[in-house]
């Protein structure tokens, strides 16, 4: 049985850990509010950008001269995966779940005979993926959002790199793998196709949904006057939309990281409290046993005299 000093040392150690996890929980909660506001503010803009591009693209006759960001290269043999995680840990399964999705996607593409390249954003993505797939990691970024908030200039670095690689013919299809921020308790690992631009798919067996789709289609086909041409507008908007989608992914990841860390530290704090209670109970039992033993020894000695 451990000595009383050992129990006291363990209790002091767990109390110290509880103070740390409690402080980290409060820091994450304070950062979460800003990150959540920023992520939620960006979502309507990104959604509206996609809807506007869909309306414009629906009026364009696809030809060989159409922007490659819209029609693709005509092949899907080479894939680029942009994987977004955090730089730091202590946030539960936030990074592990996302890297698991990235590994599954890499395995699926390789099983289909595709060539895969990876761009990592965040130290955790780089460190966890380089063990098995270090030979296909072509670029890594760290330190994004190290200040008070993620800024568009950081996302633009990735956007420019991806566009340069696409124009150089290094890949045919690009997907963004990130944690979509659903709520404080839910961050959903998501794989989103960003190159070529994916038009929203419609279709439903429900009559009400069909009526709604027809109304939306009629709205999308409303007469517009474009200046310059639709192709010229798409050539300008498609790269910008790529930057917006990457920026949105970074914002969602930043908000999800703080939410996951706050939840993980809250669980750790409560577990530390439970452990302190358990150790205190064990300490009291050991102390009582030691006192009882000493009393028995005293009484036995007295009776022997």
PLY file of the C-alpha trace (Angstrom):
ply
format ascii 1.0
element vertex 305
property float x
property float y
property float z
element edge 304
property int vertex1
property int vertex2
end_header
0.00 0.00 0.00
1.37 3.49 -0.86
2.48 5.65 2.03
0.52 8.68 3.23
3.17 10.97 1.75
2.71 9.31 -1.63
-1.04 9.98 -1.48
-0.46 13.61 -0.50
1.97 14.08 -3.37
-0.49 12.53 -5.84
-3.33 14.75 -4.63
-1.16 17.86 -4.91
-0.09 16.84 -8.43
-3.67 16.28 -9.64
-4.78 19.58 -8.08
-2.03 21.34 -10.00
-3.15 19.65 -13.22
-6.75 20.66 -12.51
-5.70 24.31 -12.19
-3.93 24.12 -15.56
-6.83 22.47 -17.39
-9.30 24.89 -15.83
-7.20 27.86 -16.98
-6.87 26.40 -20.50
-10.64 25.92 -20.63
-11.24 29.59 -19.80
-8.65 30.76 -22.35
-10.22 28.58 -25.05
-13.69 29.88 -24.16
-12.52 33.49 -24.53
-10.89 32.77 -27.90
-13.87 30.74 -29.09
-16.25 33.70 -29.10
-14.08 35.69 -31.52
-13.32 32.68 -33.72
-16.97 31.60 -33.81
-18.17 35.09 -34.78
-15.58 35.25 -37.54
-16.47 31.80 -38.90
-20.22 32.44 -38.82
-19.76 35.82 -40.52
-17.81 34.23 -43.37
-20.27 31.42 -44.08
-23.06 33.53 -45.69
-20.51 35.27 -47.95
-18.96 31.99 -49.06
-22.41 30.50 -49.66
-23.55 33.56 -51.64
-20.37 33.47 -53.70
-21.04 29.85 -54.65
-24.68 30.58 -55.54
-23.71 33.56 -57.71
-21.09 31.51 -59.54
-23.66 28.78 -60.09
-26.06 31.25 -61.69
-23.38 32.64 -63.97
-21.96 29.22 -64.85
-25.42 27.88 -65.70
-25.62 30.40 -68.58
-22.21 29.57 -70.01
-21.83 27.17 -72.89
-18.94 24.93 -71.91
-16.24 24.87 -74.59
-12.55 24.16 -74.74
-11.97 27.89 -74.17
-13.90 27.91 -70.87
-11.85 28.51 -67.69
-10.13 25.34 -66.50
-11.20 26.11 -62.96
-14.76 25.53 -64.21
-14.41 22.61 -66.61
-11.25 20.98 -65.24
-8.41 19.55 -67.26
-10.42 16.71 -68.73
-8.75 14.19 -66.45
-8.96 13.15 -62.80
-5.77 11.14 -62.49
-3.85 13.59 -60.29
-5.38 14.77 -57.02
-4.23 17.46 -54.60
-5.54 17.29 -51.04
-5.35 20.41 -48.84
-5.55 19.15 -45.24
-6.29 21.72 -42.51
-5.60 21.00 -38.82
-4.38 22.99 -35.82
-0.79 23.66 -34.79
-1.37 22.58 -31.19
-2.94 19.58 -29.53
-4.94 19.15 -26.31
-8.21 19.44 -28.24
-9.63 15.94 -28.04
-10.19 14.10 -31.31
-10.26 17.30 -33.38
-7.05 16.58 -35.30
-7.16 12.79 -35.08
-10.60 12.50 -36.70
-9.61 14.81 -39.54
-6.33 13.02 -40.26
-8.24 9.72 -40.21
-10.54 11.08 -42.94
-7.51 12.28 -44.94
-5.89 8.84 -44.69
-9.09 7.15 -45.86
-9.32 9.55 -48.80
-5.68 8.95 -49.73
-6.16 5.16 -49.52
-9.31 5.34 -51.66
-7.64 7.42 -54.37
-4.55 5.23 -54.45
-6.72 2.10 -54.66
-8.33 3.65 -57.76
-4.90 4.17 -59.29
-4.81 7.94 -58.81
-1.73 10.00 -58.10
-2.05 11.95 -54.84
-0.24 15.02 -53.52
-0.81 16.71 -50.17
-0.63 20.29 -48.91
-0.82 20.52 -45.12
-1.97 23.52 -43.11
-1.19 23.10 -39.42
1.65 21.35 -37.62
-0.50 18.38 -36.60
-1.42 17.51 -40.19
2.21 17.66 -41.22
3.49 15.58 -38.30
0.78 12.92 -38.42
0.76 12.43 -42.18
4.49 12.52 -42.84
4.95 9.16 -41.07
3.11 7.30 -43.82
2.82 9.84 -46.64
5.85 12.08 -46.25
6.90 11.41 -49.86
3.72 12.99 -51.28
3.59 16.12 -49.06
4.55 18.90 -51.46
4.01 21.93 -49.20
3.37 22.66 -45.52
2.12 25.77 -43.76
2.20 26.44 -40.03
1.48 29.39 -37.76
-1.80 30.42 -39.38
-4.01 32.20 -36.88
-1.17 32.55 -34.39
-2.35 36.09 -33.73
-5.75 37.06 -32.43
-7.52 35.84 -35.58
-7.05 34.20 -38.97
-6.62 36.75 -41.74
-7.28 36.51 -45.47
-3.62 37.11 -46.35
-2.74 33.74 -44.81
-5.41 31.95 -46.85
-4.23 33.82 -49.94
-0.76 32.25 -49.60
-2.31 28.82 -50.01
-4.62 30.03 -52.78
-1.75 31.41 -54.85
0.27 28.23 -54.41
-2.66 26.02 -55.45
-3.39 28.19 -58.49
0.26 28.18 -59.55
0.41 24.40 -59.29
-2.85 24.04 -61.22
-1.70 26.35 -64.01
1.57 24.41 -64.18
-0.40 21.19 -64.71
0.70 19.55 -61.45
-2.77 18.22 -60.62
-6.27 17.82 -62.09
-8.55 17.81 -59.02
-8.19 19.60 -55.69
-10.13 18.85 -52.50
-10.15 20.72 -49.19
-10.27 18.53 -46.07
-11.14 20.47 -42.93
-13.31 20.43 -39.81
-16.61 22.13 -40.59
-17.80 24.12 -37.58
-21.37 22.98 -36.84
-21.66 23.96 -33.18
-19.57 24.24 -30.05
-20.02 20.51 -29.46
-19.82 19.35 -33.09
-17.00 19.73 -35.61
-17.57 17.59 -38.70
-14.56 16.39 -40.78
-15.43 17.39 -44.36
-13.92 16.80 -47.79
-14.96 19.54 -50.23
-14.14 19.64 -53.94
-12.79 23.09 -54.83
-11.18 22.47 -58.26
-12.92 22.20 -60.66
-15.87 24.29 -59.50
-18.74 21.96 -58.60
-22.20 23.08 -59.66
-24.88 22.28 -57.06
-26.80 19.13 -57.87
-30.57 19.18 -57.76
-33.09 16.43 -58.01
-35.74 14.97 -55.75
-38.66 12.56 -55.95
-40.80 14.75 -53.75
-43.27 16.97 -55.64
-42.75 19.93 -53.33
-39.01 19.70 -53.80
-39.45 19.47 -57.57
-41.60 22.61 -57.56
-38.98 24.39 -55.46
-36.19 23.27 -57.82
-38.16 24.57 -60.82
-38.66 27.94 -59.16
-34.95 28.15 -58.31
-34.05 27.14 -61.87
-36.36 29.81 -63.24
-34.74 32.36 -60.98
-31.26 31.20 -61.99
-32.19 31.54 -65.68
-33.61 35.04 -65.30
-32.29 37.40 -67.99
-29.05 39.11 -67.02
-26.89 41.53 -68.91
-23.21 40.70 -68.42
-20.43 43.20 -68.88
-17.91 41.86 -69.72
-18.88 38.38 -70.97
-19.85 35.48 -68.74
-16.49 33.82 -69.46
-14.64 36.99 -68.44
-16.59 37.23 -65.20
-15.93 33.57 -64.39
-12.23 33.99 -65.10
-12.14 36.66 -62.38
-14.55 35.10 -59.89
-13.39 31.48 -59.91
-9.91 32.21 -58.41
-11.54 34.54 -55.89
-14.07 31.86 -54.95
-11.19 29.43 -54.39
-9.65 31.90 -51.94
-12.98 32.42 -50.19
-13.55 28.68 -49.75
-10.03 28.17 -48.38
-10.49 31.13 -46.03
-13.79 29.71 -44.85
-12.12 26.36 -44.18
-9.41 28.04 -42.09
-11.99 30.00 -40.10
-14.10 26.91 -39.44
-11.00 25.01 -38.37
-9.90 27.81 -36.02
-13.32 28.01 -34.37
-13.60 24.23 -34.15
-10.17 23.98 -32.55
-11.10 26.34 -29.71
-14.47 24.64 -29.21
-12.85 21.20 -29.12
-10.13 22.40 -26.72
-12.69 24.01 -24.41
-14.71 20.77 -24.32
-11.62 18.61 -23.81
-10.29 20.79 -20.99
-13.71 20.85 -19.33
-13.75 17.03 -19.37
-10.17 16.94 -18.07
-11.02 19.34 -15.24
-14.00 17.24 -14.16
-11.95 14.03 -14.39
-9.24 15.63 -12.26
-11.86 16.57 -9.66
-13.14 13.00 -9.59
-9.59 11.70 -9.25
-8.89 14.08 -6.35
-12.01 12.83 -4.56
-10.95 9.23 -5.09
-7.40 9.83 -3.90
-8.68 11.74 -0.86
-10.90 8.81 0.07
-7.99 6.39 -0.31
-5.77 8.71 1.75
-8.33 8.88 4.57
-8.68 5.11 4.59
-4.90 4.62 4.70
-4.59 7.24 7.45
-7.34 5.54 9.48
-5.68 2.17 9.00
-2.35 3.59 10.17
-3.96 5.13 13.28
-5.78 1.89 14.05
-2.54 -0.06 13.69
-0.72 2.29 16.09
-3.51 2.00 18.65
-3.44 -1.80 18.45
0.32 -1.77 18.97
-0.02 0.55 22.02
-2.80 -1.55 23.57
-0.90 -4.78 22.90
2.21 -3.34 24.54
0.22 -2.15 27.56
-1.37 -5.56 28.02
2.02 -7.25 27.77
3.23 -5.18 30.72
0 1
1 2
2 3
3 4
4 5
5 6
6 7
7 8
8 9
9 10
10 11
11 12
12 13
13 14
14 15
15 16
16 17
17 18
18 19
19 20
20 21
21 22
22 23
23 24
24 25
25 26
26 27
27 28
28 29
29 30
30 31
31 32
32 33
33 34
34 35
35 36
36 37
37 38
38 39
39 40
40 41
41 42
42 43
43 44
44 45
45 46
46 47
47 48
48 49
49 50
50 51
51 52
52 53
53 54
54 55
55 56
56 57
57 58
58 59
59 60
60 61
61 62
62 63
63 64
64 65
65 66
66 67
67 68
68 69
69 70
70 71
71 72
72 73
73 74
74 75
75 76
76 77
77 78
78 79
79 80
80 81
81 82
82 83
83 84
84 85
85 86
86 87
87 88
88 89
89 90
90 91
91 92
92 93
93 94
94 95
95 96
96 97
97 98
98 99
99 100
100 101
101 102
102 103
103 104
104 105
105 106
106 107
107 108
108 109
109 110
110 111
111 112
112 113
113 114
114 115
115 116
116 117
117 118
118 119
119 120
120 121
121 122
122 123
123 124
124 125
125 126
126 127
127 128
128 129
129 130
130 131
131 132
132 133
133 134
134 135
135 136
136 137
137 138
138 139
139 140
140 141
141 142
142 143
143 144
144 145
145 146
146 147
147 148
148 149
149 150
150 151
151 152
152 153
153 154
154 155
155 156
156 157
157 158
158 159
159 160
160 161
161 162
162 163
163 164
164 165
165 166
166 167
167 168
168 169
169 170
170 171
171 172
172 173
173 174
174 175
175 176
176 177
177 178
178 179
179 180
180 181
181 182
182 183
183 184
184 185
185 186
186 187
187 188
188 189
189 190
190 191
191 192
192 193
193 194
194 195
195 196
196 197
197 198
198 199
199 200
200 201
201 202
202 203
203 204
204 205
205 206
206 207
207 208
208 209
209 210
210 211
211 212
212 213
213 214
214 215
215 216
216 217
217 218
218 219
219 220
220 221
221 222
222 223
223 224
224 225
225 226
226 227
227 228
228 229
229 230
230 231
231 232
232 233
233 234
234 235
235 236
236 237
237 238
238 239
239 240
240 241
241 242
242 243
243 244
244 245
245 246
246 247
247 248
248 249
249 250
250 251
251 252
252 253
253 254
254 255
255 256
256 257
257 258
258 259
259 260
260 261
261 262
262 263
263 264
264 265
265 266
266 267
267 268
268 269
269 270
270 271
271 272
272 273
273 274
274 275
275 276
276 277
277 278
278 279
279 280
280 281
281 282
282 283
283 284
284 285
285 286
286 287
287 288
288 289
289 290
290 291
291 292
292 293
293 294
294 295
295 296
296 297
297 298
298 299
299 300
300 301
301 302
302 303
303 304
